[in-house]
Amino acid sequence: MNTIPDHSLYSEFPEYENRIRELVASDSGFARMAGEYHSLDAEIHVLEERDVPTSDFYFEDLKKKRAYLKDRVYSQLLDGQASMSVRRSY
């Protein structure tokens, strides 16, 4: 039996779990992006888990969109780290 890897944001970025929760609660743009990532991840997971017939193009497109959102999330997490360290230096 194949085990399908967990690609949730908390699994992808465990060191940023608290920051992700803070941004979801305080930044509507980040919350929307995280929600879209979660929806894509759930759809991909269902397709993989149930071996649902789908075109390779569609499946790869979903994965590319998820990767793009993951990169954007990570960029925002890093931006938050940079701004937090600048604030601490004053």
Backbone bond lengths (Angstrom), bond angles and torsions (degrees), N, CA, C in turn:
res aa  C-N    CA-C-N  psi(-1)  N-CA   C-N-CA  omega(-1)  CA-C   N-CA-C  phi
1 M - - - 1.454 - - 1.521 109.33 -
2 N 1.332 116.77 129.88 1.451 121.76 179.87 1.519 110.83 -79.31
3 T 1.309 115.27 136.55 1.451 120.44 174.23 1.522 108.01 -97.23
4 I 1.297 115.98 127.30 1.457 121.02 -178.70 1.523 107.97 -90.27
5 P 1.340 116.58 124.82 1.467 119.31 -177.69 1.528 112.44 -64.79
6 D 1.306 115.03 148.65 1.462 122.05 177.89 1.524 108.49 -86.03
7 H 1.334 116.20 119.59 1.458 120.69 179.68 1.524 111.46 -111.99
8 S 1.322 118.36 22.52 1.460 119.31 177.19 1.525 108.97 -61.61
9 L 1.319 116.32 156.86 1.469 119.22 179.72 1.523 111.55 -59.08
10 Y 1.317 117.19 -35.40 1.463 120.21 -179.56 1.530 111.37 -69.25
11 S 1.329 116.87 -30.41 1.464 120.24 176.53 1.524 111.04 -79.01
12 E 1.319 116.17 -36.83 1.458 120.51 179.83 1.530 112.00 -70.76
13 F 1.330 116.27 -35.47 1.469 121.81 -176.89 1.533 111.00 -130.84
14 P 1.327 117.75 63.44 1.472 119.00 -175.83 1.535 112.94 -60.75
15 E 1.325 116.82 -29.86 1.462 120.25 -179.59 1.535 112.49 -71.21
16 Y 1.344 116.37 -14.34 1.465 121.40 -179.73 1.528 112.63 -110.57
17 E 1.315 118.02 15.52 1.468 120.19 -175.15 1.526 112.19 -54.40
18 N 1.317 117.30 -48.30 1.472 119.74 -179.51 1.519 111.35 -64.33
19 R 1.323 117.02 -40.91 1.467 121.11 179.82 1.523 110.52 -64.82
20 I 1.317 117.78 -39.83 1.466 120.90 177.24 1.523 109.58 -60.33
21 R 1.324 116.82 -45.90 1.469 120.42 179.60 1.536 110.99 -61.42
22 E 1.336 116.61 -42.11 1.471 120.86 179.19 1.526 110.84 -61.89
23 L 1.339 116.33 -46.53 1.464 119.91 -178.30 1.525 112.30 -67.59
24 V 1.314 117.22 -37.91 1.465 119.77 177.07 1.532 109.98 -61.25
25 A 1.325 116.54 -38.13 1.460 120.72 -178.34 1.534 112.72 -77.31
26 S 1.337 117.65 -29.01 1.459 119.32 -171.26 1.531 115.47 -111.61
27 D 1.319 117.96 -13.99 1.464 121.51 -174.97 1.523 109.08 -126.76
28 S 1.322 116.67 107.32 1.474 120.12 -175.30 1.529 111.97 -64.34
29 G 1.325 118.24 -33.92 1.460 120.93 177.77 1.521 111.53 -65.54
30 F 1.329 115.46 -43.72 1.459 119.59 177.79 1.524 110.06 -65.94
31 A 1.322 116.89 -41.06 1.465 120.96 179.69 1.528 110.67 -60.98
32 R 1.334 117.11 -41.38 1.460 121.66 178.63 1.529 110.17 -63.80
33 M 1.332 115.67 -44.92 1.456 120.42 -179.97 1.530 110.97 -64.10
34 A 1.317 117.27 -43.84 1.463 121.29 178.58 1.528 110.41 -63.99
35 G 1.320 117.21 -38.22 1.466 121.13 177.44 1.514 112.02 -65.21
36 E 1.335 116.48 -40.38 1.459 120.36 177.40 1.528 110.43 -65.38
37 Y 1.337 116.32 -41.35 1.463 120.58 176.93 1.528 109.72 -59.75
38 H 1.319 116.21 -47.14 1.466 121.07 -179.17 1.538 111.03 -60.36
39 S 1.325 117.23 -42.26 1.466 120.84 179.72 1.528 111.35 -64.04
40 L 1.334 116.54 -45.19 1.467 119.90 177.77 1.521 110.81 -62.46
41 D 1.325 116.40 -44.06 1.461 120.51 -179.67 1.528 110.98 -61.46
42 A 1.327 116.15 -41.48 1.469 120.14 179.25 1.530 110.52 -64.62
43 E 1.336 116.81 -41.74 1.467 119.73 179.59 1.528 110.88 -64.33
44 I 1.330 116.48 -43.65 1.461 120.65 178.35 1.527 110.21 -62.45
45 H 1.315 115.76 -43.11 1.462 120.66 -179.36 1.531 111.09 -60.41
46 V 1.326 117.17 -44.06 1.469 120.93 179.44 1.527 110.17 -63.16
47 L 1.329 116.39 -43.74 1.465 119.61 179.83 1.527 111.04 -61.65
48 E 1.335 116.54 -41.07 1.468 120.42 179.66 1.526 111.60 -71.14
49 E 1.311 115.95 -44.72 1.467 120.86 -174.89 1.522 112.12 -66.34
50 R 1.308 116.09 -41.85 1.470 120.04 -175.98 1.520 112.53 -95.76
51 D 1.334 115.93 1.55 1.460 121.35 -179.60 1.532 110.43 50.89
52 V 1.331 114.68 47.65 1.460 121.70 -178.75 1.520 109.16 -70.73
53 P 1.324 117.50 129.90 1.467 119.45 178.06 1.528 110.34 -64.60
54 T 1.314 115.90 126.54 1.464 121.89 177.37 1.517 107.85 -153.68
55 S 1.301 115.61 159.84 1.468 118.01 179.94 1.527 109.90 -71.55
56 D 1.315 114.81 148.47 1.462 119.38 176.96 1.522 110.83 -59.87
57 F 1.333 116.77 -38.24 1.458 120.98 -179.93 1.526 110.55 -59.91
58 Y 1.327 117.26 -48.31 1.471 121.63 -179.30 1.524 110.71 -61.44
59 F 1.321 116.43 -46.18 1.457 121.66 -177.88 1.531 110.61 -63.80
60 E 1.320 117.01 -45.19 1.467 120.84 179.04 1.523 111.15 -66.70
61 D 1.319 116.74 -34.97 1.467 120.74 177.27 1.529 110.45 -62.62
62 L 1.324 116.88 -43.34 1.465 120.35 177.42 1.529 110.77 -60.82
63 K 1.322 116.43 -43.36 1.461 120.62 -179.68 1.528 111.69 -65.51
64 K 1.321 117.17 -37.65 1.466 120.69 178.17 1.527 110.73 -66.36
65 K 1.327 116.29 -41.01 1.465 120.00 178.01 1.528 110.14 -63.51
66 R 1.329 116.49 -41.72 1.469 120.32 178.38 1.529 110.28 -62.57
67 A 1.320 117.18 -43.09 1.470 120.99 179.48 1.526 110.80 -63.84
68 Y 1.324 116.67 -40.53 1.463 120.92 178.23 1.534 110.29 -61.60
69 L 1.322 116.70 -47.00 1.466 120.20 179.37 1.525 111.28 -64.55
70 K 1.324 116.33 -38.33 1.465 120.30 177.81 1.526 110.15 -60.37
71 D 1.322 116.90 -42.84 1.467 120.99 177.70 1.523 111.58 -62.73
72 R 1.319 116.92 -42.00 1.471 120.50 178.72 1.524 111.34 -65.20
73 V 1.333 116.29 -42.26 1.467 120.38 177.32 1.522 109.84 -59.95
74 Y 1.319 116.19 -47.50 1.460 120.58 -178.85 1.526 111.05 -61.38
75 S 1.322 116.81 -41.59 1.469 120.41 177.70 1.524 110.71 -59.22
76 Q 1.320 116.59 -43.33 1.466 119.11 179.19 1.522 111.42 -67.76
77 L 1.318 116.93 -35.68 1.463 119.55 177.12 1.528 109.82 -64.43
78 L 1.315 117.71 -41.47 1.463 121.08 178.44 1.520 111.25 -68.40
79 D 1.338 117.39 -39.39 1.463 120.46 176.79 1.521 110.51 -59.79
80 G 1.315 115.64 -40.18 1.468 119.87 177.87 1.512 111.53 -64.25
81 Q 1.312 117.07 -38.54 1.468 120.96 178.16 1.518 109.99 -64.85
82 A 1.332 117.50 -41.71 1.461 121.10 -179.13 1.522 110.36 -64.88
83 S 1.332 116.27 -45.26 1.469 118.83 -178.66 1.520 110.77 -68.42
84 M 1.346 117.52 -31.89 1.456 119.72 177.78 1.526 110.00 -68.51
85 S 1.337 118.98 -38.95 1.449 120.41 -178.61 1.527 110.33 -72.57
86 V 1.325 118.29 -31.14 1.467 120.56 176.44 1.514 109.27 -67.33
87 R 1.320 117.18 -43.02 1.463 119.81 179.15 1.514 111.48 -62.46
88 R 1.319 117.42 -36.95 1.457 120.50 -179.11 1.515 112.43 -69.31
89 S 1.346 117.08 -27.06 1.461 119.61 -175.78 1.512 112.55 -76.38
90 Y 1.311 118.75 -12.86 1.478 120.40 -179.51 1.496 110.82 -85.17
